[in-house]
Amino acid sequence: MHKFIQLVCLSVAMVLVVPGARAEGDDETWNTVLKSQFFSGKAIEENNAVIELDAPYRAEDPAIVPVKVISKFPQNKDKYIRKIWLFVDKNPFPFVGEFEFFPESGKADLAMRIRVNTYSNIRAIAETNDGKLTMAKKFVKASGGCSAPIGADLDEAMKRLGKVKFRIDDGLQAGQPAQTQLMISHPNLTGMQMDQMTRFIRKSHFIDQLKVTFNNKPVLNAKIDIAISADPNFRFYFVPDKAGELKAEFTDISCESPTSRNVCSKGSGYSQSYAVNP
């Protein structure tokens, strides 16, 4: 009888555990929508040989979830990561961004803060210069990141709109990859957030294009969307071979729907330069 009870308990435990396990490994949106939409007919290997994705299992704040893509080899003209795509499967608009790298980037590491609206897989897909695609993913528990309330003083945030700061790690050396932080003042409104003063939903208004160059040579190009957190903050690498100018240029956009890009209005363009002396 004791063994029978043990078997029954084990069977019940398996029934209770399996649905949760399936939820954490839910690839339905990826398999039925995203893969065919962005990578139709292409083979994608899932492993950590090219990139690794770092994200918290349980996010402290769903509106600023830290995500980091770590490359497994340096960038050079013979072998380099050409693009990295980021998706949050269960977000209302799953596409986070498409990031283009170059041999001059030195390393294809990338870090940022994103919005996660519900429990979901986050996935990064890397394309190397030989055309091969590799995917890494993480399951993150978070809720409400895309509709999290706007800060109390949006008017003040709009006055700072487009301001930029660069920060380069200490120990800058000519010819060596240097980690750089790019901080942009922009509310990056999703179109799903309620203004706490008026109680109206604010129209989306977000950065959609970003380009970083050093001495007019490309370092990082990005197409991004509403999943990037307010006041976007990116960390990436470039190789300062000599003194010069690091420059960020970006534009923003407003769309009638938070989940469609069919009806959108272009906003403004911004740029900021930073003198680099390795």
HELIX and SHEET records of a PDB file:
HELIX    1   1 HIS A    2  GLU A   24  1                                  23    
HELIX    2   2 GLU A   28  THR A   29  1                                   2    
HELIX    3   3 TRP A   30  LEU A   34  3                                   5    
HELIX    4   4 LYS A   35  PHE A   39  1                                   5    
HELIX    5   5 PRO A  103  SER A  105  5                                   3    
HELIX    6   6 LEU A  154  LYS A  159  1                                   6    
SHEET    1   A 9 ILE A  44  GLU A  46  0                                        
SHEET    2   A 9 LEU A 133  VAL A 140  1                                        
SHEET    3   A 9 SER A 120  THR A 128 -1                                        
SHEET    4   A 9 ILE A  81  VAL A  88 -1                                        
SHEET    5   A 9 PHE A  95  GLU A 100 -1                                        
SHEET    6   A 9 LYS A 217  ILE A 224 -1                                        
SHEET    7   A 9 PHE A 206  PHE A 214 -1                                        
SHEET    8   A 9 GLY A 244  CYS A 255 -1                                        
SHEET    9   A 9 CYS A 264  VAL A 276 -1                                        
SHEET    1   B 3 ILE A  51  ASP A  54  0                                        
SHEET    2   B 3 VAL A  65  SER A  71 -1                                        
SHEET    3   B 3 LEU A 110  ILE A 114 -1                                        
SHEET    1   C 3 VAL A 164  ILE A 168  0                                        
SHEET    2   C 3 ALA A 178  ILE A 184 -1                                        
SHEET    3   C 3 ASN A 233  PHE A 238 -1                                        
END                                                                             
